[in-house]
Amino acid sequence: MNIIDELEWRGAINQTTDKEALKELTENKNIGLYCGTDPTGDSLHIGHLIPFMILKRFQLAGHHPVIIIGGGTGAIGDPSGRKTERTLQTESQLEHNKKALTEQMKKLFGTENFTIVDNYTWLKNFTMIDFLRDFGKLFNVNTMLNKEVVASRLDSGISFTEFTYQILQAVDFLHLYQNNSVQLEIGGSDQWGNITAGIDLIHKVEGPDAKVYGLTIPLMIKADGTKFGKTAGGAIWLDPKKTSPYEFYQFWINQDDRDVVKYLKYFTFLSKDEIDELAEKVQKEPWKREAQRRLAEEVTKFVHGEEGLAEAQRITKALFSGDVADLTTEEIEQAFKDVPSVEVANEKKNIILWLVDDTKIEPSRRQARQDVENGAIHINGEKVTDVDAEIDPSSHFDGKFVIVRRGKKRYFLVRVK
């Protein structure tokens, strides 16, 4: 299947400047293509991941992806998708973010047939006179005002700084066309105006026959009408320190049956036959959630590697079975991040007094004795039925935590001072 046909089947194309010509080009040669991200933070989240998944598909098909980490444009601020001006970042913030994002990209794309560049390296060389004479003269203000990215901000206001952003992004496309043989720019649906500005600039500088194209991806909307990628706890980050592999895995495994096939197409590299088979299982055996499990496995492995996937699966299995004793201290922190927690002193104590007075997990001593005698209390994965048992908070998990399970599913994280 041609890469453009595959993207269409996956529902991953929103707009293209000339789809048939682009399809013909990709059939006849391996092309250079690019997508950019500004270092506004030190990690991408899964919403950012969507266009880079398209870039990865081109890479796997033999084409050469180029990624811009926008040290230059990041210092200006992209107005796309925003109602207010961005807060300008300091130079040290930008440098930190650039390094972090570069490492994330290397993890996703490897080191073969892949290039990372920073547009600061060429944008910094322009004087104001150069910029106005060489590029400003080629942009019509009326056209710029009609671009959605600017038009949507005219009522609330837009600074000259952010107004000129589309010129800088256009210069990026021109530079990569001239120096890296890039013929295609990919972006989110809100980048259409910036992408077409780049194509117009290349045609003015290099001539109307220059073969350059733009492609945007659809805005991802969940079946319930809300925006994809946001949860009650905030964004789902690619950085394991911000969103652990276990949390990342759980996000995907909990997807709605109405969305899971779409996400399999967008976020995995499974074949059409494999996805069609999983789609059939969603219809016939939804309670097995096999499609969700496969989605979680594939995306977690892509972002966090085999080790991250194994860690997430190990925690998931331990929580399902209640056998948490073999989890590491770090895995305990991941698994019980959002459960009720309490802090206690590192002192040995009778289990009844500990459950009532120290942790307040039990409302009364009578209830505590009843739960212990009935086998409803598990400490660090082991059932405790002796009301005279002693709790030693330092006995597990490097003396940092005690895990209490009351009943079948109710967990408590006890932090040891």
Salt bridges, closest charged atoms under 4 A:
ASP5 OD1 - LYS23 NZ 3.08
GLU6 OE2 - ARG10 NE 2.90
GLU8 OE2 - LYS19 NZ 2.81
ASP42 OD2 - HIS96 NE2 3.18
ASP42 OD1 - LYS242 NZ 3.28
GLU85 OE2 - ARG153 NH2 2.93
GLU95 OE2 - LYS98 NZ 2.88
GLU103 OE2 - LYS106 NZ 3.79
ASP118 OD2 - LYS98 NZ 2.72
GLU162 OE1 - ARG153 NH2 3.20
GLU247 OE2 - LYS337 NZ 3.37
ASP256 OD2 - ARG258 NH2 2.86
ASP257 OD1 - ARG289 NH1 3.76
ASP259 OD1 - LYS262 NZ 3.94
GLU274 OE2 - ARG294 NH2 3.63
ASP276 OD2 - LYS272 NZ 2.91
GLU277 OE2 - LYS281 NZ 3.76
GLU280 OE2 - LYS284 NZ 2.76
GLU285 OE2 - LYS288 NZ 3.23
GLU290 OE2 - LYS281 NZ 2.91
GLU297 OE2 - ARG293 NH1 2.80
GLU298 OE2 - ARG294 NE 3.22
GLU331 OE2 - ARG314 NH2 2.32
ASP357 OD2 - ARG365 NH2 3.03
ASP358 OD1 - LYS349 NZ 2.70
GLU362 OE1 - ARG406 NH2 3.23
ASP371 OD2 - ARG406 NE 3.22
